[in-house]
Every structure is written in structure tokens, then in C-alpha cells.
Amino acid sequence: MPLDNPPSRMLEAAPSPPEPRPMSAEQPFRSEFLRTMQARGYIHQITHPAELDEACAGGIITAYIGFDATAASLHVGHLIQIMMLRRLQQAGHKPIVLMGGGTTKVGDPTDKEGQRPLLTEAQIQANIDSIKATFARFLTFGDGPSDAVMVNNADWLDRFGYVEFLREYGVHFTVNRMLAFDSVKTRLEREQPMTFLEFNYMLMQSVDFLELERKFGCVLQMGGSDQWGNIVNGVELIRRVDHKPAFGLTTPLLSTASGQKMGKTVGGAVWLNADMRSPYDYWQFWRNTEDADVGRFMRLFTDMPLEEIAGYEALEGAQINEAKKVLANAATTLLHGAEAAHAAAEAAHAAFEEGRLSADLPTHEVPAADLEAGLTLAALVADAGLAASRSEARRLAQGGGLRVNDAQESDANRTITSADLRDGVIKLAAGKKKLVLVKPV
């Protein structure tokens, strides 16, 4: 259907985006929010730092972060974004959790080598329903001035007709500019296909920001530094179309001290939903933090005071293990509650320091018939998530890193059967910190 009103005027020459340079650690901020964000290590880039600081110091601002529903749970890689919203609310401002019911249908091309599988609307909704409860652990939702709200971008994106969307918003974006953003340029330089569907993602994200600005007075979008280009587009769209202030803030992309991507383990993603990763396994993930990361992760992922964190950072040698337990307890308490954190800590202490078994230890169930017939140790270790593959399990065995019922096993081809059961389980361990109880069912 033809539109009666012509589209908004297209800019003859789109301005260059702000340079994605890291913020200076010495740059002073007046507002509590930005001072906290800086002191705890969240800030990498800000589009208009002085203006944003003034807005935060002058009253309540509203900010958002978007989360696409590509799985039934978020994972530790999303946790820094959730904590940013928590810091915002702690400073008296209003967070918006944007669920990407619409954008998930397209798929964010950022930091990917290929297109994600397309999900059905039913799958996306099921994922959103599964994810929602996680945010209630970190944010207070309600109708108050600084209470968090959750919205779904399908509510507005699904309403657009294709021609209407292009006429209303497509005129504000040049292909030249879009091709210059790293998320697009990297894929093209690698000669990896990028669908036209994915190419539209940054337009959709910009419209999200504009919609939230109009409906909630949202002035700030936050995200990881891989989102810089998408965020800048939204900032410029608001300033250009509605002539109102809008800002972008990104965090550094997070990796461990050894360079591993945050949250990736041999057992797969570190999920936040308890039914996909137990509180015990979540506690162990933080307990196994590299020494050099303990203080940084305390600042980012716990509410511990900075002075207390500084004390733990001063520990050396074996004492750092106590700091890791404090980190694990604090991080697990935030997500799963104090009771679950205490149970996980007690189970770990019993298993690794006293040699006792606990009901809170992770289990791996195998069909009783399979165990009766026999399984190779390498296969069992890999299936239980103690190694990424059977070949890795063999390397662990050769290096003396596998134990069955506390006895070291160097032969990864050794057959494990029901004869190895002790009190109904088989205690399987890899290294000094990973343990699973194998149970027949």
C-alpha cells in the first residue's frame, strides 16, 4: 500500500562514526554510574563521554541492552552485559532488557564466521520464556522510576511492511558506510558469505534504539565492543531523526588471561540456567579461574567492594586459591542464591579435600545395559564432558590426568563396566578439579 507521507530526508553525506578507541583510565567522571563502570573495568568506548556523564549526573537516565534468543539459556559470555544493567540500576538509573524476538529471526552477523541457523517463531518464544527468569536474579523489575522493564522487539519489528521499513529507515543508511563496519568487512575479507538478511540486522538494531527512545525516553545503548558499529548507527539515527541526545557505551571483549574466550570450556558453553549447567558446575567454573583473572572477575562479576578485592589481589602462591573460592561463592550466589553456592562449596570441599562424595556433585547417567557391556574410558570421559573429545581423553590418560574411583588410569582404552561401581556410582576425575559421578539408569 503506498505511503501518504514521504520518507524522512536522506543525509547527503553520513558523518563518520566516532573512533572506537579505548577510554583513558584517568578520564574523570562526575556521575556515580560512570565512575563505578570505570573503576570496575567495564568501559571500553563511549560515543559522547562528557554529554553522557552530564546526563547521568543530572538525573535518572534509561539505558538498554539487547539479547537475542538463540538458545534456551544465556551463558557466561552474556554475564558482563547483565552486570552492566545491574550497575546502572544500582546507581539509580532505569534498565531495559530488550529480548530480540524480532532480530533473532535474522541473526546478528557480528563476530561470526557464518550465518546462524534460522529458528522458528515457536523456538524463539520458547527460548525467551526460558531465559526471562535469569534477569530477575540481577535486576529489580517493576513500575518505579529505576525499576527494570523487559520488552520484545518483535512487538514493533513484526508490524513493519517491507516497503514501509525501507522508506522510513533505509534512507538513513548508506551501503558504503555499512560495508565499512568491522562486522561486515571481516566477513567479506574472509570471502565468507553474508546474506542480505544478515546485512539488515544493523538497521533493525538502530530502529530498536529509536523505538525505545520514543517509548521510554531511552538515551543509552550498551553492549560489547563488537557491537560498536551497530550502536553508533542507532545513536546517529536518533540524533538525526528526533534531534535528541543518544549515547553508546561498550565493554572490552572479554577473554581470560591466557587468551581463551570467556565462558568456553571443554564441556561447552557455561550456561546460566540451572537445568543446563548445575550450580556445582557453575561454582567450579569460577573456582577454576586463572590466577591473573581473579581480581578482574571479582570487579566485573560480583558486588564485592573494591577495597576487599584489592586485598585478595595482593595474595600470592597457594593463597590465591582461597580468593578463587570467594569469587566462586560470590558469583554463584548472585545467579543461584546463597544456599546453592554453599552447597556447591561444601560438595567441592568434600570431594577434593576430604575424599567424600556428595549428592550435589555433577552426575553423568549411562544406560545400565551399556555399562554392563562395557565402555572405553576415553568414550566415557568425553561423553561426561571431562574432555572435549576421545583423543583429548587419551592425552589426559597418557599424562596421568585421569582417575577412576581415585585410582590413576593411564590406559584410555581400558573398559569400564558395572564391576567398577562403588556404592552405585563410578567416580571419574580429570585433573585435580573436574569430577563426575557416573550412574547407571
C-alpha positions as CSV (number, residue, x, y, z in Angstrom):
1,M,0.0,0.0,0.0
2,P,1.6,3.4,-1.0
3,L,2.5,5.7,1.9
4,D,0.9,9.1,2.0
5,N,3.8,10.8,3.7
6,P,7.3,10.8,2.0
7,P,10.2,9.3,3.9
8,S,12.4,11.5,6.0
9,R,15.1,13.3,4.2
10,M,18.2,11.2,3.5
11,L,21.5,12.8,4.5
12,E,23.6,13.6,1.6
13,A,26.8,12.6,3.4
14,A,26.6,10.5,6.5
15,P,29.1,11.6,9.2
16,S,31.9,9.4,10.1
17,P,31.3,7.2,13.3
18,P,33.2,8.1,16.4
19,E,36.5,6.3,16.5
20,P,36.4,3.1,18.6
21,R,39.2,4.0,20.9
22,P,39.6,2.7,24.4
23,M,38.7,5.2,27.2
24,S,41.5,6.6,29.3
25,A,41.6,5.2,32.8
26,E,42.4,8.7,34.1
27,Q,39.4,10.4,32.5
28,P,37.4,11.8,35.4
29,F,33.7,11.3,35.6
30,R,31.2,13.2,37.8
31,S,28.4,10.6,37.7
32,E,28.3,7.7,40.1
33,F,27.4,5.3,37.3
34,L,30.3,6.1,35.0
35,R,32.8,6.3,37.9
36,T,31.7,2.8,39.0
37,M,31.8,1.5,35.5
38,Q,35.3,2.9,35.0
39,A,36.7,1.7,38.4
40,R,35.4,-1.9,37.8
41,G,36.7,-2.1,34.2
42,Y,33.6,-2.1,32.1
43,I,34.3,0.9,29.9
44,H,36.0,0.5,26.5
45,Q,34.2,3.1,24.3
46,I,31.7,5.9,24.7
47,T,30.3,7.9,21.9
48,H,29.9,11.2,23.7
49,P,31.5,10.8,27.2
50,A,31.1,14.3,28.5
51,E,27.5,14.6,27.5
52,L,26.6,11.2,28.9
53,D,28.4,12.0,32.2
54,E,26.4,15.2,32.5
55,A,23.1,13.3,31.8
56,C,23.9,10.6,34.3
57,A,24.8,13.2,37.0
58,G,21.7,15.3,36.3
59,G,19.0,12.7,37.0
60,I,17.7,9.3,36.1
61,I,18.6,8.0,32.6
62,T,17.2,5.0,30.8
63,A,19.5,2.5,29.1
64,Y,19.1,-0.8,27.3
65,I,21.0,-3.9,26.2
66,G,19.5,-6.4,23.7
67,F,19.7,-10.2,24.0
68,D,18.8,-12.4,21.1
69,A,17.1,-15.7,22.0
70,T,19.3,-18.1,20.1
71,A,19.3,-20.7,22.8
72,A,17.2,-21.8,25.8
73,S,19.7,-20.1,28.2
74,L,22.1,-17.2,28.2
75,H,25.8,-18.1,29.0
76,V,28.6,-16.6,30.9
77,G,29.6,-14.6,27.8
78,H,26.4,-12.6,28.3
79,L,27.0,-12.0,32.0
80,I,29.0,-8.9,31.6
81,Q,26.1,-7.3,29.8
82,I,23.7,-8.3,32.6
83,M,26.1,-6.9,35.2
84,M,26.2,-3.6,33.3
85,L,22.4,-3.3,33.7
86,R,22.8,-4.2,37.3
87,R,25.4,-1.4,37.8
88,L,23.1,1.0,36.1
89,Q,20.2,0.2,38.4
90,Q,22.5,0.3,41.5
91,A,23.4,3.9,40.5
92,G,19.7,4.8,40.5
93,H,19.0,4.6,36.7
94,K,16.5,2.6,34.7
95,P,17.5,-0.6,32.8
96,I,15.6,-2.0,29.8
97,V,16.1,-5.7,28.9
98,L,15.4,-6.0,25.2
99,M,14.5,-9.5,24.1
100,G,15.2,-10.0,20.4
101,G,12.1,-11.8,19.4
102,G,12.3,-10.0,16.0
103,T,16.1,-9.7,15.5
104,T,16.6,-13.4,16.3
105,K,14.7,-14.2,13.2
106,V,17.5,-12.5,11.2
107,G,20.7,-13.3,13.2
108,D,23.4,-10.9,14.3
109,P,26.4,-11.2,11.9
110,T,28.7,-9.7,14.4
111,D,31.7,-11.8,15.4
112,K,30.6,-14.8,13.4
113,E,32.1,-16.7,10.5
114,G,28.8,-17.8,9.1
115,Q,25.1,-17.4,9.3
116,R,23.3,-18.9,12.4
117,P,20.6,-21.4,11.8
118,L,17.2,-19.7,11.5
119,L,14.8,-20.6,14.3
120,T,11.0,-20.8,14.1
121,E,8.9,-18.3,15.9
122,A,7.9,-21.1,18.3
123,Q,11.5,-21.9,19.1
124,I,12.3,-18.2,19.6
125,Q,9.4,-17.8,22.0
126,A,10.3,-20.9,23.9
127,N,13.9,-19.6,24.3
128,I,12.6,-16.2,25.6
129,D,10.4,-17.9,28.1
130,S,13.3,-20.0,29.3
131,I,15.7,-17.0,29.5
132,K,13.5,-14.5,31.3
133,A,13.9,-15.8,34.9
134,T,17.7,-15.2,34.8
135,F,17.4,-11.4,34.8
136,A,15.3,-11.4,38.0
137,R,18.3,-12.6,39.8
138,F,20.3,-9.5,38.9
139,L,17.6,-6.8,38.4
140,T,14.6,-5.4,40.2
141,F,11.6,-5.3,37.9
142,G,8.5,-3.1,38.5
143,D,6.8,0.2,37.8
144,G,9.2,2.5,39.8
145,P,11.4,5.2,38.2
146,S,14.5,3.0,38.4
147,D,12.8,-0.4,38.1
148,A,13.8,-2.6,35.2
149,V,11.4,-3.4,32.3
150,M,11.6,-6.2,29.7
151,V,10.4,-5.7,26.2
152,N,10.4,-7.7,23.0
153,N,11.4,-6.0,19.7
154,A,9.1,-8.3,17.8
155,D,6.3,-6.1,19.1
156,W,7.3,-3.3,16.6
157,L,9.6,-5.1,14.1
158,D,6.8,-7.6,13.2
159,R,4.4,-4.7,12.4
160,F,6.5,-3.3,9.6
161,G,5.8,-4.0,6.0
162,Y,9.0,-4.4,3.9
163,V,8.5,-1.3,1.7
164,E,7.4,0.8,4.7
165,F,10.5,-0.2,6.6
166,L,12.8,0.7,3.7
167,R,11.1,4.0,3.1
168,E,11.1,5.0,6.7
169,Y,14.5,3.9,7.8
170,G,16.5,2.6,4.8
171,V,17.1,6.2,3.6
172,H,19.2,7.0,6.6
173,F,21.9,4.3,5.9
174,T,24.4,4.1,3.0
175,V,25.7,0.8,1.8
176,N,29.2,2.4,1.7
177,R,29.0,3.1,5.4
178,M,27.6,-0.3,6.3
179,L,30.4,-2.1,4.3
180,A,33.0,-0.2,6.4
181,F,31.9,-1.6,9.7
182,D,34.1,-4.4,11.1
183,S,31.3,-6.9,11.4
184,V,30.6,-6.7,7.7
185,K,34.2,-6.1,6.5
186,T,35.7,-9.0,8.3
187,R,33.2,-11.5,6.7
188,L,33.8,-10.1,3.2
189,E,37.6,-10.0,3.6
190,R,37.5,-13.7,4.5
191,E,35.3,-14.3,1.5
192,Q,32.6,-15.8,3.8
193,P,29.1,-15.4,2.6
194,M,26.9,-12.8,4.3
195,T,23.2,-12.9,3.4
196,F,21.1,-9.9,2.7
197,L,19.0,-11.0,5.6
198,E,22.0,-10.5,8.0
199,F,23.0,-7.3,6.3
200,N,19.7,-5.8,7.5
201,Y,20.4,-6.6,11.2
202,M,22.2,-3.3,11.9
203,L,19.2,-1.4,10.6
204,M,16.8,-3.3,12.8
205,Q,19.0,-2.7,15.9
206,S,19.1,1.0,15.1
207,V,15.3,1.0,14.9
208,D,15.2,-0.7,18.3
209,F,17.1,2.1,19.9
210,L,14.8,4.7,18.2
211,E,11.7,2.9,19.3
212,L,12.9,2.7,22.9
213,E,13.9,6.4,22.9
214,R,10.4,7.3,21.8
215,K,8.5,5.0,24.1
216,F,10.7,5.1,27.3
217,G,13.0,8.1,26.8
218,C,15.9,5.7,26.5
219,V,19.2,7.6,25.8
220,L,21.9,4.9,26.1
221,Q,22.6,1.6,24.4
222,M,25.3,-0.6,25.9
223,G,27.0,-3.7,24.6
224,G,30.3,-5.4,23.8
225,S,32.8,-3.7,21.6
226,D,31.9,-5.9,18.7
227,Q,28.6,-4.0,18.7
228,W,30.2,-0.6,18.3
229,G,29.1,-0.1,14.6
230,N,25.5,-1.2,15.3
231,I,25.3,1.0,18.4
232,V,26.8,4.1,16.6
233,N,24.1,3.7,13.8
234,G,21.4,3.8,16.4
235,V,22.9,6.9,18.2
236,E,23.1,8.7,14.9
237,L,19.6,7.7,13.8
238,I,18.1,9.2,16.9
239,R,20.1,12.4,16.8
240,R,19.3,12.8,13.1
241,V,15.6,11.9,13.1
242,D,14.4,13.0,16.5
243,H,17.1,15.6,17.3
244,K,17.5,14.2,20.8
245,P,20.6,13.1,22.8
246,A,21.6,9.5,22.4
247,F,24.7,7.7,23.5
248,G,26.6,4.4,23.1
249,L,28.9,2.6,25.6
250,T,30.7,-0.6,25.0
251,T,32.8,-3.0,27.1
252,P,36.0,-4.7,26.1
253,L,35.5,-8.1,24.6
254,L,36.3,-10.4,27.4
255,S,38.9,-13.2,27.4
256,T,40.9,-15.0,30.1
257,A,44.5,-14.1,30.9
258,S,45.6,-16.9,28.6
259,G,43.5,-15.6,25.7
260,Q,40.6,-18.0,25.8
261,K,37.2,-16.6,25.0
262,M,35.2,-16.1,28.2
263,G,32.9,-18.9,29.2
264,K,34.2,-21.5,26.7
265,T,35.2,-24.9,28.3
266,V,35.8,-28.4,27.2
267,G,32.2,-29.1,28.4
268,G,30.8,-26.5,26.1
269,A,29.2,-23.1,27.0
270,V,28.8,-22.1,30.6
271,W,25.0,-21.8,30.7
272,L,23.3,-19.6,33.3
273,N,20.1,-21.8,33.5
274,A,20.5,-24.3,36.3
275,D,18.9,-27.1,34.3
276,M,21.6,-26.7,31.6
277,R,24.6,-26.2,34.0
278,S,24.3,-27.2,37.6
279,P,25.1,-24.7,40.4
280,Y,28.0,-27.0,41.3
281,D,29.5,-26.9,37.8
282,Y,28.9,-23.1,37.7
283,W,30.7,-22.7,41.1
284,Q,33.6,-24.9,39.7
285,F,33.9,-22.7,36.6
286,W,34.7,-19.7,38.8
287,R,36.8,-21.8,41.2
288,N,39.0,-22.7,38.2
289,T,39.6,-19.1,37.2
290,E,43.2,-18.4,36.1
291,D,45.3,-16.7,38.9
292,A,45.7,-13.5,36.9
293,D,42.0,-13.1,36.3
294,V,40.7,-13.3,39.9
295,G,40.7,-9.6,40.8
296,R,39.3,-8.6,37.4
297,F,36.5,-11.1,37.6
298,M,35.6,-10.0,41.1
299,R,35.2,-6.4,39.9
300,L,33.2,-7.4,36.9
301,F,31.0,-10.3,38.1
302,T,30.4,-9.7,41.9
303,D,29.3,-6.9,44.1
304,M,32.4,-7.2,46.3
305,P,33.8,-3.8,47.5
306,L,36.8,-2.6,45.6
307,E,38.9,-2.4,48.8
308,E,38.2,-6.0,49.6
309,I,39.0,-7.1,46.1
310,A,42.4,-5.3,46.3
311,G,43.2,-7.4,49.4
312,Y,42.6,-10.6,47.5
313,E,44.6,-9.4,44.6
314,A,47.6,-9.0,46.9
315,L,47.6,-12.7,47.8
316,E,50.3,-14.9,46.4
317,G,51.1,-18.6,45.8
318,A,48.6,-21.1,47.2
319,Q,46.7,-18.3,49.0
320,I,45.2,-17.3,45.7
321,N,43.1,-20.5,45.8
322,E,41.2,-19.0,48.7
323,A,40.4,-15.9,46.7
324,K,39.1,-18.2,43.9
325,K,36.7,-19.8,46.3
326,V,35.5,-16.4,47.4
327,L,34.9,-15.4,43.8
328,A,33.1,-18.7,43.1
329,N,30.8,-18.2,46.2
330,A,30.0,-14.6,45.3
331,A,29.3,-15.2,41.6
332,T,27.2,-18.4,42.3
333,T,25.3,-16.6,45.0
334,L,24.3,-13.8,42.5
335,L,22.9,-16.3,40.0
336,H,21.7,-19.3,42.0
337,G,21.4,-18.0,45.6
338,A,23.4,-18.3,48.8
339,E,22.1,-21.8,49.6
340,A,23.1,-23.3,46.2
341,A,26.5,-21.6,46.5
342,H,27.1,-23.0,49.9
343,A,26.1,-26.5,48.8
344,A,28.4,-26.3,45.8
345,A,31.3,-25.2,48.0
346,E,30.7,-27.9,50.5
347,A,30.5,-30.6,47.8
348,A,33.8,-29.4,46.3
349,H,35.4,-29.4,49.7
350,A,34.2,-32.9,50.5
351,A,35.2,-34.4,47.1
352,F,38.6,-32.8,46.7
353,E,39.8,-32.1,50.2
354,E,38.2,-35.0,52.2
355,G,37.7,-37.6,49.5
356,R,33.9,-37.8,50.3
357,L,31.1,-37.9,47.9
358,S,28.1,-35.6,48.0
359,A,24.7,-35.5,46.4
360,D,25.5,-32.1,45.0
361,L,28.3,-33.4,42.7
362,P,27.6,-33.5,39.0
363,T,26.4,-36.8,37.6
364,H,26.5,-38.5,34.2
365,E,23.9,-41.1,33.6
366,V,24.5,-44.1,31.3
367,P,22.2,-46.9,30.3
368,A,22.7,-49.8,32.7
369,A,22.9,-52.2,29.7
370,D,25.7,-50.2,28.1
371,L,27.7,-50.2,31.4
372,E,27.1,-53.9,31.7
373,A,28.5,-54.5,28.2
374,G,31.4,-52.1,28.9
375,L,32.5,-48.6,27.7
376,T,36.0,-47.4,27.0
377,L,37.4,-44.9,29.5
378,A,38.1,-42.4,26.7
379,A,34.5,-42.6,25.5
380,L,33.1,-42.2,29.0
381,V,35.3,-39.3,29.8
382,A,34.4,-37.5,26.6
383,D,30.6,-38.2,27.0
384,A,30.7,-37.0,30.6
385,G,32.2,-33.6,29.5
386,L,35.5,-34.1,31.2
387,A,37.3,-33.8,27.9
388,A,36.4,-32.2,24.5
389,S,37.0,-35.5,22.6
390,R,38.2,-39.0,23.0
391,S,41.6,-38.1,21.6
392,E,41.9,-35.4,24.3
393,A,40.8,-38.0,26.9
394,R,43.7,-40.3,25.7
395,R,46.2,-37.4,26.1
396,L,44.9,-36.9,29.6
397,A,45.4,-40.5,30.4
398,Q,48.9,-40.6,29.0
399,G,49.8,-37.6,31.1
400,G,48.4,-39.2,34.3
401,G,45.4,-36.9,34.4
402,L,42.6,-39.5,34.6
403,R,41.4,-41.3,37.7
404,V,38.7,-43.9,38.2
405,N,37.5,-44.3,41.8
406,D,40.6,-42.3,42.9
407,A,43.0,-44.7,41.1
408,Q,45.1,-43.2,38.3
409,E,44.4,-44.8,34.9
410,S,46.9,-44.4,32.1
411,D,45.1,-46.6,29.6
412,A,42.3,-44.7,27.9
413,N,41.2,-47.9,26.2
414,R,40.5,-49.6,29.5
415,T,37.0,-51.0,29.6
416,I,34.7,-49.6,32.3
417,T,31.9,-51.9,33.4
418,S,29.4,-52.3,36.2
419,A,32.1,-54.0,38.1
420,D,33.6,-50.6,38.7
421,L,30.6,-49.3,40.6
422,R,31.2,-48.3,44.2
423,D,28.1,-47.6,46.2
424,G,26.1,-47.4,43.0
425,V,28.4,-44.9,41.2
426,I,31.8,-44.6,39.4
427,K,33.9,-41.6,40.5
428,L,35.5,-40.2,37.4
429,A,38.0,-37.4,37.6
430,A,40.1,-35.4,35.1
431,G,43.0,-33.4,36.6
432,K,42.6,-32.0,40.1
433,K,39.4,-30.0,39.7
434,K,37.0,-31.9,37.5
435,L,34.9,-34.7,38.8
436,V,31.7,-36.6,37.7
437,L,29.8,-39.4,39.2
438,V,28.8,-42.0,36.6
439,K,25.4,-43.6,37.4
440,P,23.6,-46.4,35.6
441,V,20.0,-45.8,34.7
